[in-house]
């Protein structure tokens, strides 16, 4: 999954691995260490949820809504360094 943030001061690009997104609690952004992520887990669909965040439909049937602030916090760990 690739997230891009553009601001008036700078822009950054982050690529968040599926596994990292799945183990983060969608509302709090806290890591859930008790979750085992299957190796074949995939994102089926991503939907915008207004100005709030995005909805992610997973191949295991679960649907999570991630607020933008949670995604932005997670993206800080996966910034892409420009070449």
PENOR-V603299 format. One record per residue. N is the residue number from 1. RES is the residue in one letter. SS is DSSP state (h for helix, s for strand, l for the rest). OMEGA is omega in whole degrees, -180 to 180 (none if undefined). D_CENTER is the distance of its C-alpha to the mean C-alpha in whole Angstrom. Layout:
N&RES&SS&OMEGA&D_CENTER, N&RES&SS&OMEGA&D_CENTER
This chain:
1&X&l&-179&7, 2&X&s&177&8, 3&X&s&175&8, 4&X&s&177&11, 5&X&s&178&13, 6&X&s&179&16, 7&X&l&-179&19, 8&X&l&-179&22, 9&X&l&-180&23, 10&X&l&174&20, 11&X&s&178&18, 12&X&s&178&15, 13&X&s&179&13, 14&X&s&174&10, 15&X&s&-177&9, 16&X&l&178&6, 17&X&l&180&8, 18&X&h&-178&8, 19&X&h&-179&9, 20&X&h&180&8, 21&X&h&-176&5, 22&X&h&-177&8, 23&X&h&178&10, 24&X&s&177&8, 25&X&l&-174&10, 26&X&l&-177&9, 27&X&l&-174&11, 28&X&l&-176&12, 29&X&l&180&10, 30&X&l&179&12, 31&X&s&178&12, 32&X&l&-172&14, 33&X&l&-178&16, 34&X&l&-178&18, 35&X&l&174&16, 36&X&l&-177&17, 37&X&l&178&14, 38&X&l&-178&17, 39&X&l&-179&17, 40&X&l&-180&17, 41&X&l&-179&14, 42&X&l&172&13, 43&X&s&-180&11, 44&X&s&-176&14, 45&X&s&175&13, 46&X&s&180&10, 47&X&s&172&12, 48&X&s&176&13, 49&X&s&180&14, 50&X&l&179&16, 51&X&l&-173&16, 52&X&l&-175&13, 53&X&s&179&10, 54&X&s&174&9, 55&X&s&180&10, 56&X&s&174&9, 57&X&s&-177&12, 58&X&s&180&12, 59&X&l&177&15, 60&X&l&177&17, 61&X&l&-180&17, 62&X&l&175&14, 63&X&s&179&13, 64&X&s&174&10, 65&X&s&-179&10, 66&X&s&175&7, 67&X&s&-179&9, 68&X&h&-179&9, 69&X&h&175&10, 70&X&h&179&8, 71&X&h&-180&5, 72&X&h&177&8, 73&X&h&178&9, 74&X&h&-178&7, 75&X&h&179&7, 76&X&h&180&11, 77&X&h&-174&11, 78&X&h&-180&10, 79&X&s&177&13, 80&X&l&178&15, 81&X&l&180&18, 82&X&l&179&20, 83&X&l&none&23
